[in-house]
Amino acid sequence: MNYFELFEIPVQLKVTTSVLSKKFFELSRKYHPDFFANESTEKQADVLEKSALLNKAWKTFQNPDATIKYVLMEKGLLEEEEKYELPPAFLMEVMDINEQIMDGDDADTTKNLQQIIDDLQTEIYEPVAKIVKDYTEGVTTEKELLQVKEYYYKKKYLDRIRKQLAGMA
């Protein structure tokens, strides 16, 4: 059973968590291990497994990047610890940003770099925004999902730079 089946929702790249809250609490009560204390060992193990799956699913759905990663992994398009090659042009932009981080450590430089990263984030999301929003199982193509995969890895890169900048502030 995957996370979407557990929540009885269609597979999607962008989950509206406010809608899922009610379902999460309903399933939390349904699969709470305390309610199965007098059941067989097998039933207790099954409920414990579903409870753990529910919590992992909920945590994944709370994070848009984690949701994208989960769907791509379910589709066999992304592997844990995969070495993904980003386009050279993107890597050059990132290298320029890293050099600017090394050269400047004042508040204005940090603010300027944050704006550059935000702009780049918008730029890399734009081509996949419609795919993410309108993902439909069996309709969205593998080619489109591979575009989302590239976005996912680029965003991870930008997030690391953001953390680096936050550490300087």
C-alpha positions as CSV (number, residue, x, y, z in Angstrom):
1,M,0.0,0.0,0.0
2,N,1.4,3.4,-1.0
3,Y,0.8,6.7,0.8
4,F,-1.9,7.8,-1.6
5,E,-3.8,4.5,-1.3
6,L,-3.6,4.8,2.5
7,F,-5.2,8.2,2.3
8,E,-7.6,7.2,-0.4
9,I,-6.5,10.0,-2.7
10,P,-5.3,10.1,-6.3
11,V,-1.5,10.2,-6.8
12,Q,-0.5,13.8,-7.0
13,L,2.7,15.9,-6.9
14,K,1.1,18.7,-4.9
15,V,-1.0,17.6,-1.9
16,T,-3.3,20.0,-0.2
17,T,-2.6,19.1,3.4
18,S,-5.4,21.1,4.9
19,V,-7.8,18.7,3.1
20,L,-6.0,15.7,4.4
21,S,-6.0,16.7,8.1
22,K,-9.4,15.2,8.8
23,K,-8.4,12.0,7.0
24,F,-5.1,11.8,8.9
25,F,-6.9,12.1,12.3
26,E,-9.5,9.6,11.2
27,L,-6.8,7.1,10.2
28,S,-4.8,7.8,13.3
29,R,-7.7,6.7,15.4
30,K,-8.5,3.7,13.2
31,Y,-4.9,2.4,13.4
32,H,-3.9,3.5,16.9
33,P,-2.1,0.5,18.4
34,D,-3.7,1.0,21.8
35,F,-7.1,0.0,20.4
36,F,-5.7,-3.4,19.4
37,A,-4.0,-4.5,22.6
38,N,-6.3,-7.5,22.9
39,E,-5.9,-8.6,19.3
40,S,-3.6,-11.3,17.9
41,T,0.1,-10.6,17.6
42,E,-0.3,-10.6,13.8
43,K,-3.2,-8.0,14.0
44,Q,-1.1,-5.9,16.3
45,A,1.9,-6.0,14.0
46,D,-0.3,-5.1,11.0
47,V,-1.8,-2.1,12.8
48,L,1.6,-1.0,14.0
49,E,2.9,-1.2,10.5
50,K,-0.1,0.9,9.2
51,S,0.3,3.4,11.9
52,A,4.0,3.8,11.0
53,L,3.1,4.1,7.3
54,L,0.5,6.7,8.1
55,N,2.9,8.8,10.1
56,K,5.6,8.6,7.3
57,A,2.9,9.5,4.7
58,W,1.7,12.4,6.7
59,K,5.3,13.7,7.2
60,T,6.0,13.3,3.4
61,F,2.8,15.1,2.5
62,Q,3.7,18.1,4.8
63,N,6.7,18.8,2.6
64,P,6.2,19.5,-1.1
65,D,9.7,18.4,-2.1
66,A,9.3,15.2,-0.2
67,T,6.0,14.5,-1.9
68,I,7.6,15.1,-5.3
69,K,10.5,12.8,-4.3
70,Y,8.1,10.1,-3.1
71,V,6.1,10.1,-6.4
72,L,9.3,10.0,-8.5
73,M,10.6,7.1,-6.4
74,E,7.3,5.3,-6.7
75,K,7.5,5.7,-10.5
76,G,11.1,4.3,-10.5
77,L,12.4,7.6,-11.9
78,L,14.5,8.6,-8.8
79,E,16.7,6.5,-6.5
80,E,17.9,7.2,-3.0
81,E,21.4,8.8,-3.1
82,E,21.2,9.0,-6.9
83,K,24.1,11.0,-8.5
84,Y,22.1,13.2,-10.8
85,E,23.9,15.4,-13.4
86,L,22.6,18.9,-13.5
87,P,22.9,21.0,-16.7
88,P,26.3,22.8,-17.0
89,A,24.5,26.2,-17.4
90,F,22.7,25.8,-14.1
91,L,25.9,24.7,-12.4
92,M,27.7,27.8,-13.7
93,E,25.0,30.0,-12.2
94,V,25.3,28.2,-8.9
95,M,29.1,28.5,-9.0
96,D,28.8,32.3,-9.5
97,I,26.5,32.5,-6.5
98,N,28.9,30.4,-4.4
99,E,31.8,32.7,-5.4
100,Q,29.7,35.8,-4.4
101,I,29.0,34.1,-1.0
102,M,32.8,33.6,-0.5
103,D,33.6,37.1,-1.5
104,G,31.0,39.0,0.5
105,D,29.8,38.7,4.0
106,D,27.9,41.9,4.6
107,A,24.1,42.1,5.0
108,D,23.6,43.8,1.6
109,T,25.4,41.0,-0.2
110,T,23.5,38.3,1.7
111,K,20.2,40.1,0.9
112,N,21.2,40.5,-2.8
113,L,22.2,36.8,-3.0
114,Q,18.9,35.7,-1.4
115,Q,17.0,37.7,-4.1
116,I,19.1,36.1,-6.8
117,I,18.4,32.6,-5.4
118,D,14.7,33.4,-5.1
119,D,14.6,34.6,-8.8
120,L,16.5,31.4,-9.9
121,Q,14.0,29.3,-7.9
122,T,11.1,31.0,-9.7
123,E,12.9,30.5,-13.0
124,I,13.4,26.7,-12.5
125,Y,9.9,26.1,-11.2
126,E,8.1,27.9,-14.0
127,P,8.6,25.2,-16.7
128,V,7.2,22.5,-14.3
129,A,4.6,24.4,-12.4
130,K,1.7,23.2,-14.6
131,I,3.0,19.6,-14.5
132,V,3.2,19.7,-10.7
133,K,-0.2,21.3,-10.3
134,D,-2.1,19.2,-12.9
135,Y,-0.4,15.9,-12.5
136,T,-2.7,13.1,-13.5
137,E,-1.9,9.4,-13.1
138,G,-1.7,7.8,-16.5
139,V,-1.9,11.1,-18.4
140,T,1.3,12.9,-17.3
141,T,4.1,11.5,-19.3
142,E,7.4,10.1,-18.2
143,K,9.1,13.0,-20.1
144,E,7.2,15.5,-18.0
145,L,8.1,13.6,-14.8
146,L,11.7,13.7,-15.8
147,Q,11.4,17.5,-16.1
148,V,10.1,17.5,-12.5
149,K,13.0,15.4,-11.5
150,E,15.4,17.9,-12.8
151,Y,13.6,20.7,-11.0
152,Y,13.7,18.6,-7.8
153,Y,17.5,18.3,-8.0
154,K,18.0,21.9,-8.9
155,K,15.8,23.0,-6.0
156,K,17.8,20.8,-3.6
157,Y,21.0,22.5,-4.8
158,L,19.4,26.0,-4.2
159,D,18.1,24.9,-0.7
160,R,21.7,23.9,0.3
161,I,22.9,27.4,-0.8
162,R,20.0,29.0,1.2
163,K,21.1,27.1,4.3
164,Q,24.7,28.2,3.7
165,L,23.5,31.8,3.5
166,A,21.4,31.5,6.5
167,G,24.4,30.3,8.5
168,M,26.2,33.4,7.5
169,A,23.5,35.8,8.6
